[in-house]
Amino acid sequence: MLFGTGLFFHAFLYNFYLEALGHSEAVMGHAAAALAAGGLAVLLPAGWITDRLGSRVALIVAALATTAGLILGAVAQRVPAIYGAAVVAGLGGGIWRVAVPPALMRLAHASARPRAFAWNVGLLVATGGLGMAVAGSVPDWLGSWLSVERLLAIRVALLLGAIGSGAAILLFAGLPQRRLAHDESASAGDRSATRVRLGRALLPVLLFVLVWMLGPALVAPFLNIFFTRRLEVSVGLVGVIFAVAHLVWGVCVMGSGEVATRVGTRYLLIATLAVFAPAVWGLSVASSLGAAVGLFILQGAVSPITNPLIDQLLLERVPPERYGVVSSWRNVAADVSAIIGASAGGQILAASSFGPLLVWAGVVGLVGAVGLTAALRLTPVASISSAP
């Protein structure tokens, strides 16, 4: 939660900061792209760092890089410096995303893993909305109480968020270093053969993870304008709907950890995956605000609930020394699906309307859900984790 503080502040305030500097919307978009590009570029190296040096080292490096990038971004004024700072912050965020699941796998007992994975995501979802609300209030407080000029007030708020992310280093440093050494007695050929077996076994699972995530990715970037265009809702009311939805999603994700502990992670994943397609199909024909909000919250809860379940099930199918690599590829699948989904969804929406877009999202999500369920069933835990 501390680590996310700076990213939440950045996500809400940075466009206002760039606007106060006199930069155009194009610079805002390129800065956001630079942040995402930094995260994508480091995903595979982050897996290597996690497996070789341990989750604790990876998390400390992530916090250092993110804090440095956010601080630089808060004081940068020229375009190259703005983009460079965003890349540095993105590098830290990418390492953090990869290193957290292996850390949870090593720190939590098997019976507690569903709860640990769910609370990790649920707390971030819930506090993300709160963090953005606080971020928006800080410049106003500074302006009204201390008569601080707008640009300086936003800069101070960004720096406070960066300090919050930096404070996470104190907690990450206290984690036990449970890096597992590789079996040096195994020959290079044996280790290479193991990697080949793991790759062949997990490739279908990772491919269907990408297909599944593509369904929500098709619609997620456009649901804010869905309410303003389809139902003629004001921007302010859309903000309230999204804030309430984030709180509900956070509670749902944390509750899913308790359910998974009792009924099993895979069974809860199957049940939750089945919700997305009917929910978006219903949203495509919803004509009242109440029904649309309910279906929006329902379909939006699926991804944050299923993401930690998928992480846990994937990592349970590999030896501990491969946690980082598999976590890397899972995040690559997520980012690729987000890029493809945003682009394809925009093209579908521009060529038609929200109806076809939501229908196609449901179809893709259903194909991914069925394929992922089958792929996980065909790659049982014992067959991979027992590999030498």
matplotlib code that plots the C-alpha trace (Angstrom):
import matplotlib.pyplot as plt

x = [0.0, 2.9, 4.6, 1.4, 1.1, 3.3, 1.8, -1.7, -0.7, 1.0, -1.9, -4.3, -2.2, 0.5, -1.7, -2.6, 1.1, 1.9, -1.0, 0.3, 3.7, 2.0, 2.5, -0.1, -2.2, 0.2, 2.9, 0.5, -0.2, 3.5, 4.4, 1.8, 3.1, 6.7, 5.6, 4.0, 6.9, 9.4, 7.3, 7.0, 10.7, 11.8, 9.3, 11.5, 14.7, 12.7, 12.0, 15.7, 16.5, 13.8, 15.0, 18.7, 18.7, 15.5, 12.2, 13.5, 16.3, 13.9, 11.3, 14.0, 15.3, 11.7, 11.0, 14.3, 13.7, 10.0, 10.8, 13.6, 11.5, 8.5, 10.8, 12.5, 9.0, 7.8, 10.6, 11.1, 10.0, 11.5, 9.9, 12.9, 13.3, 9.6, 9.7, 13.0, 11.6, 8.4, 10.5, 12.5, 9.3, 7.9, 10.9, 10.4, 6.7, 7.4, 9.9, 7.4, 4.6, 6.9, 8.5, 5.3, 3.7, 6.9, 7.3, 3.8, 4.4, 7.5, 6.1, 2.6, 1.8, -0.1, -3.4, -3.0, -2.0, -5.5, -6.1, -2.6, -3.0, -6.5, -5.8, -2.7, -4.9, -8.0, -6.2, -4.5, -7.8, -9.6, -6.8, -6.2, -9.4, -8.7, -5.2, -6.4, -9.0, -6.3, -4.0, -6.7, -7.3, -3.6, -3.1, -6.4, -5.4, -2.0, -3.6, -6.3, -4.4, -0.9, -1.7, 0.7, 0.7, -1.0, 2.0, 4.1, 1.1, 0.8, 4.6, 4.6, 1.7, 3.7, 6.7, 4.7, 3.4, 6.9, 8.1, 5.3, 6.5, 10.1, 8.9, 8.1, 11.8, 11.8, 9.3, 10.7, 14.1, 12.6, 11.4, 13.2, 15.5, 14.2, 16.0, 16.3, 19.6, 19.6, 20.6, 24.2, 24.5, 22.2, 23.9, 23.4, 21.6, 19.2, 18.4, 17.9, 15.5, 13.5, 13.1, 11.9, 9.3, 8.1, 7.8, 5.8, 3.5, 2.8, 2.7, -1.0, -1.9, -0.1, -1.7, -5.2, -4.3, -3.6, -6.9, -8.9, -7.5, -8.1, -11.9, -11.9, -9.1, -11.4, -13.9, -12.1, -10.6, -14.0, -16.5, -16.3, -17.6, -20.1, -22.0, -21.8, -22.7, -25.2, -26.9, -26.1, -24.6, -22.5, -18.8, -19.1, -21.6, -19.3, -16.5, -18.8, -19.8, -16.2, -15.1, -17.9, -17.1, -13.5, -14.5, -16.9, -14.3, -11.7, -14.2, -15.1, -11.4, -10.6, -13.7, -12.7, -9.6, -11.8, -14.0, -11.0, -9.6, -12.7, -13.8, -10.4, -8.6, -9.3, -13.0, -13.5, -11.5, -13.8, -17.0, -15.7, -14.6, -18.1, -19.5, -17.8, -19.5, -23.1, -22.4, -21.0, -23.7, -26.3, -24.5, -24.8, -28.6, -29.0, -31.2, -31.5, -28.8, -29.4, -29.0, -26.0, -24.2, -24.9, -23.6, -20.6, -19.7, -20.3, -18.1, -15.5, -15.1, -14.1, -10.5, -9.3, -10.8, -9.3, -5.8, -4.5, -6.1, -4.3, -1.0, -1.3, -2.4, 0.5, 3.2, 1.9, 2.8, 6.5, 9.5, 10.2, 13.4, 11.2, 8.7, 10.2, 10.3, 6.7, 5.6, 7.3, 5.6, 2.2, 2.7, 3.8, 0.6, -1.4, 0.4, 0.1, -3.6, -4.0, -2.2, -4.1, -7.4, -7.2, -6.3, -8.9, -11.6, -11.1, -11.4, -14.5, -16.1, -15.2, -16.6, -19.9, -21.1, -20.9, -23.3, -20.9, -17.9, -19.5, -20.7, -17.2, -15.6, -18.0, -17.2, -13.4, -13.7, -15.8, -13.3, -10.4, -12.3, -13.0, -9.5, -7.9, -10.0, -9.1, -5.4, -5.1, -6.9, -4.4, -1.3, -1.7, 0.5, 2.3, 3.3, 5.4, 6.4, 8.0, 10.3, 14.0]
y = [0.0, 2.4, 1.5, 2.4, 5.8, 7.6, 5.9, 6.8, 10.4, 10.4, 8.8, 11.5, 14.6, 14.4, 15.6, 18.6, 19.2, 19.1, 21.3, 23.9, 23.8, 24.6, 21.2, 19.8, 16.7, 15.0, 15.3, 13.9, 10.9, 10.3, 10.6, 7.9, 5.8, 6.2, 5.0, 1.9, 1.3, 1.3, -1.3, -3.5, -3.3, -4.6, -7.4, -10.3, -9.0, -8.5, -12.3, -13.0, -10.6, -12.1, -15.7, -15.0, -12.3, -12.9, -11.1, -8.8, -7.4, -7.1, -5.2, -2.8, -2.1, -1.5, 1.0, 2.8, 3.1, 4.1, 6.7, 8.2, 8.4, 10.0, 12.6, 13.4, 13.6, 16.0, 18.5, 17.9, 20.7, 19.9, 17.2, 14.8, 14.9, 14.3, 11.2, 9.9, 10.2, 8.3, 5.5, 5.2, 5.1, 2.5, 0.3, 0.2, -0.5, -3.4, -5.0, -4.6, -6.3, -9.3, -9.6, -9.5, -12.9, -14.9, -13.1, -14.0, -17.6, -17.9, -16.0, -17.5, -21.0, -22.9, -22.7, -18.9, -18.1, -17.5, -14.9, -13.3, -13.0, -11.6, -9.1, -7.9, -6.9, -5.9, -3.5, -1.9, -1.5, -0.1, 2.3, 3.3, 5.3, 6.7, 7.7, 9.5, 11.4, 12.5, 13.4, 15.7, 17.4, 18.1, 20.9, 22.5, 22.3, 23.9, 26.6, 27.5, 27.1, 28.3, 30.3, 28.1, 28.8, 26.0, 24.6, 24.4, 22.9, 20.1, 19.5, 19.2, 16.7, 14.6, 14.7, 13.6, 10.7, 9.7, 9.9, 7.4, 5.0, 5.4, 4.6, 1.1, 0.3, 0.2, -2.6, -4.5, -4.5, -6.4, -9.3, -12.6, -13.4, -16.8, -17.1, -20.7, -21.8, -23.8, -27.4, -27.2, -31.0, -31.0, -30.8, -28.0, -30.4, -31.4, -27.8, -27.0, -30.0, -28.9, -25.4, -26.9, -29.1, -26.1, -23.9, -26.5, -27.2, -23.6, -22.1, -23.0, -21.6, -18.3, -18.0, -18.4, -16.0, -13.4, -14.3, -14.1, -10.7, -9.4, -9.5, -7.0, -5.0, -4.3, -2.4, -1.1, 2.1, 3.2, 2.5, 6.1, 7.5, 4.6, 6.3, 9.8, 8.8, 5.9, 7.1, 10.9, 10.9, 13.9, 13.5, 14.2, 11.4, 9.1, 9.9, 9.0, 5.7, 4.8, 5.7, 3.5, 0.7, 0.6, 0.3, -2.5, -4.3, -4.0, -5.6, -8.3, -9.2, -9.4, -11.6, -13.8, -14.8, -16.2, -18.1, -19.5, -20.8, -22.8, -24.0, -24.0, -21.5, -23.2, -23.7, -20.0, -19.0, -21.1, -19.6, -16.1, -16.4, -17.4, -14.1, -11.8, -12.6, -12.5, -9.3, -7.4, -8.8, -7.5, -4.2, -4.0, -3.8, -2.0, 1.0, 2.2, 3.8, 1.4, -1.7, -0.3, 0.6, -2.9, -4.7, -2.4, -3.2, -6.9, -7.2, -4.9, -7.1, -10.2, -9.0, -8.0, -11.2, -13.5, -11.9, -13.1, -16.5, -16.9, -15.8, -18.3, -21.2, -20.4, -20.3, -23.5, -25.3, -24.4, -25.0, -22.1, -21.2, -20.4, -18.2, -14.9, -16.1, -17.3, -14.1, -12.1, -13.9, -13.6, -9.8, -9.7, -11.4, -8.8, -5.9, -7.3, -7.9, -4.4, -2.9, -5.0, -4.5, -0.8, -0.5, -3.0, -1.7, 1.8, 0.7, -1.3, 1.6, 4.1, 1.9, 1.0, 1.5, 0.2, -2.7, -4.6, -3.7, -5.2, -8.2, -8.9, -8.4, -11.1, -13.5, -13.1, -13.3, -16.5, -18.2, -17.2, -18.4, -21.8, -22.2, -21.1, -23.5, -26.4, -25.5, -25.3, -28.7, -30.3, -28.9, -30.3, -29.0, -32.3, -32.9, -29.7, -28.9, -32.3, -31.7, -31.9]
z = [0.0, 0.8, -2.5, -4.4, -2.8, -5.2, -8.2, -7.1, -6.7, -10.0, -11.8, -10.7, -10.6, -13.3, -16.2, -14.1, -13.4, -17.1, -17.8, -15.3, -17.0, -20.3, -22.0, -24.5, -24.2, -26.6, -23.9, -21.4, -23.5, -24.3, -20.6, -19.8, -22.6, -21.3, -17.9, -19.4, -21.7, -18.8, -17.0, -20.0, -20.8, -17.4, -16.9, -18.2, -16.5, -13.3, -13.3, -13.5, -10.7, -8.5, -9.1, -8.7, -6.0, -4.2, -3.8, -1.1, -3.2, -6.2, -4.1, -2.7, -6.2, -7.4, -4.6, -5.2, -8.9, -8.6, -5.9, -7.9, -11.1, -9.3, -7.6, -10.9, -12.6, -9.9, -10.7, -14.4, -16.7, -20.1, -22.2, -22.4, -18.6, -18.2, -20.4, -18.9, -15.3, -16.4, -17.8, -14.6, -12.5, -14.9, -14.4, -10.7, -11.1, -13.5, -11.1, -8.2, -10.2, -10.9, -7.5, -5.3, -6.3, -5.6, -2.3, -1.3, -2.4, -0.2, 2.8, 3.1, 4.1, 1.4, 3.3, 3.7, 0.1, -1.3, 1.5, 1.0, -2.8, -2.5, 0.2, -1.6, -4.6, -2.7, -0.5, -3.5, -5.3, -2.3, -1.3, -4.9, -5.0, -1.6, -2.6, -5.7, -3.6, -1.2, -4.0, -5.5, -2.1, -1.2, -3.7, -2.7, 1.0, 0.3, -1.7, 0.7, 4.0, 3.0, -0.2, -2.2, -5.9, -8.0, -9.7, -6.5, -4.7, -7.3, -7.2, -3.4, -3.6, -6.1, -3.9, -0.9, -2.8, -3.9, -0.3, 0.6, -2.0, -0.7, 2.8, 1.5, 1.4, 5.2, 5.2, 2.2, 3.9, 6.8, 4.7, 5.2, 2.3, 1.2, -2.1, -2.9, -4.4, -7.6, -7.4, -8.5, -8.7, -11.6, -15.0, -17.3, -19.7, -16.9, -16.0, -19.7, -20.1, -17.1, -18.6, -21.9, -20.1, -18.0, -21.1, -23.1, -20.1, -19.3, -22.8, -23.3, -19.9, -20.5, -24.0, -22.6, -19.8, -22.6, -24.4, -21.2, -20.2, -23.7, -23.0, -20.2, -21.9, -24.9, -22.8, -19.7, -21.3, -22.6, -19.8, -18.5, -21.7, -21.9, -19.1, -20.6, -24.1, -23.7, -20.6, -20.7, -17.2, -16.0, -15.7, -11.9, -11.4, -13.4, -11.0, -8.0, -9.7, -10.3, -6.7, -5.3, -7.7, -6.6, -2.9, -3.8, -5.9, -3.0, -0.6, -3.1, -3.8, -0.1, 0.5, -2.4, -0.5, 2.3, -0.2, -2.0, 1.3, 1.8, -1.7, -3.4, -5.7, -9.0, -8.3, -7.4, -10.5, -12.7, -11.1, -11.4, -15.0, -15.9, -14.7, -17.1, -20.4, -19.2, -17.3, -20.3, -22.6, -20.1, -20.0, -23.8, -23.6, -20.3, -20.6, -17.0, -14.9, -12.0, -14.2, -15.9, -12.7, -11.2, -14.3, -14.5, -10.9, -11.6, -14.7, -13.2, -10.1, -12.2, -13.2, -9.7, -8.3, -10.9, -11.2, -7.8, -8.3, -11.7, -10.1, -7.4, -9.6, -12.1, -9.4, -7.8, -11.0, -11.1, -8.8, -6.5, -8.4, -11.5, -9.7, -11.0, -14.7, -14.7, -12.9, -15.6, -18.4, -16.7, -16.5, -20.2, -21.1, -19.1, -20.8, -24.3, -23.8, -22.5, -25.5, -28.0, -26.2, -26.0, -29.7, -31.0, -28.7, -29.9, -33.5, -32.9, -31.0, -33.7, -36.4, -34.6, -31.1, -27.5, -28.3, -30.6, -28.5, -25.4, -27.3, -28.7, -25.3, -23.9, -26.7, -26.3, -22.5, -22.8, -25.1, -22.8, -19.7, -21.3, -22.6, -19.4, -17.3, -19.6, -19.7, -15.9, -15.6, -18.0, -16.1, -12.5, -9.7, -9.1, -12.7, -12.9, -9.3, -9.0, -11.9, -11.0]

ax = plt.figure().add_subplot(projection="3d")
ax.plot(x, y, z, "-o")
ax.set_aspect("equal")
plt.show()
